[in-house]
Amino acid sequence: MPTLTTPFRAAEAVLRVERTSLRVQQPASSQDMVSLAMGEPDFDTPPRIVQAAAEALQQGFTHYAPLLGDKALCQALADDISARSGNPVATGEVLVTHGGTAGLAAAILSMVNPGDRVVIPDPTYSLYADLVNMAGGICIPMPCKPDLHWDLARLETCLEGAKLFVFCNPGNPTGIVHSREEIEALGKLARQHDTLVIADEAYSDLVFTDRPFTSVLQVPEFAGRTLYCQTFSKSYAMTGWRVGYLFGPAEMIAAAARVHNTVNGSVNTAVQRAARVALLECRDDVRRMFAIYRERRALMMAGLAAIPELSLNEPEGAFYCFPAYSLPIPAIDIVALLREQGIAVRPGSEFGAAGEGHLRLSYAASTEAIAEGLKRLRRGLAGIR
Ligand SMILES: Cc1ncc(COP(=O)(O)O)c(C=O)c1O
């Protein structure tokens, strides 16, 4: 086979991500491994949604969809956002994306120029930093408080001179749900510093606190400067379908659509028909899964509380627990040692330097897996001393 005269070297954008990325490739799981590492529901997609996709294919929804998204889905999303925000939503303010991942990519790559400062909480979902680095931006990690909420004084300092703030609420990996006060404070500071915002609310249907969830959609300060990022993956157990959306000012959506259409093209037509059915007809399924997550959460919290090496802030949302551990060993090594005990979890350091000393456990796994996983975790940590 003829070879290149000069060895292949990936583009700088790729190398920047390779150099900086904290994302850990999960090693393949052996059969007897219990995994509490995955960030995806173990439920199958509700049958009504599967049926809608099959029907759409049979009805001939097999052609390209419009670039901003299927008209009927966009209308349903606009109505839904309008009901949640109390404001009318115009055509051109919604973009259907290939999952939350492509929505975040389109959002970040359409906003960030090389050298732009982008503030992200630390720890947080690791994709944000990778995308900022791909765009050539400069990530400014903002360490969270020990209770994993934001330090508002620190937030104010970090936002000085920042182009963009990216965050998720509820939080991955922290399981924190930011209060109305925190969200309103962010809104005020973003306005004061003229900062753009990307609000990733992928887990907004999974909130276990007594206080109602505050979305950026309900806080006027965010309007005009914010891209709201959402996905069908978590609420509807649709991770493999790859469908999500962005909502925001028409000019920001147009810029994101330019990236999305260049990189991804339009989203699968039949999938969009099914997503519309999910949105309009499947709230009961969301509630059913929520009730099961709530039970699993209680099981995991009780199990973690009984492990002396761990201390846990109450997980308020998403499907993660993020306990701190008391052993003087890097998280990545603890995770490797735990794998030898047949239990897979994620190192907190994968989500930012401030995540060091923590483990991320997912309770989007079966009750049996959680119960057995907790046993192995307890045994594994006791053996590490
Ligand atoms: C906070 C957060 N946002 C977005 C996503 C992306 O989800 P998807 O691309 O499946 O829609 C994830 C997935 O784990 C996530 O945890």
PDBQT file of the ligand as one rigid body, heavy atoms in Angstrom, charges set to zero:
ROOT
HETATM    1  C1  LIG A 401     -25.218  17.133  30.744  1.00  0.00    +0.000 C 
HETATM    2  C2  LIG A 401     -25.351  16.422  29.449  1.00  0.00    +0.000 A 
HETATM    3  N1  LIG A 401     -25.659  17.122  28.360  1.00  0.00    +0.000 NA
HETATM    4  C3  LIG A 401     -25.784  16.543  27.163  1.00  0.00    +0.000 A 
HETATM    5  C4  LIG A 401     -25.582  15.201  27.004  1.00  0.00    +0.000 A 
HETATM    6  C5  LIG A 401     -25.655  14.643  25.614  1.00  0.00    +0.000 C 
HETATM    7  O1  LIG A 401     -26.654  13.744  25.420  1.00  0.00    +0.000 OA
HETATM    8  P1  LIG A 401     -27.096  13.280  23.968  1.00  0.00    +0.000 P 
HETATM    9  O2  LIG A 401     -26.038  13.627  23.009  1.00  0.00    +0.000 OA
HETATM   10  O3  LIG A 401     -27.336  11.815  24.084  1.00  0.00    +0.000 OA
HETATM   11  O4  LIG A 401     -28.361  13.994  23.688  1.00  0.00    +0.000 OA
HETATM   12  C6  LIG A 401     -25.249  14.412  28.112  1.00  0.00    +0.000 A 
HETATM   13  C7  LIG A 401     -24.996  12.968  27.973  1.00  0.00    +0.000 C 
HETATM   14  O5  LIG A 401     -24.499  12.294  28.833  1.00  0.00    +0.000 OA
HETATM   15  C8  LIG A 401     -25.130  15.042  29.366  1.00  0.00    +0.000 A 
HETATM   16  O6  LIG A 401     -24.807  14.352  30.469  1.00  0.00    +0.000 OA
ENDROOT
TORSDOF 0
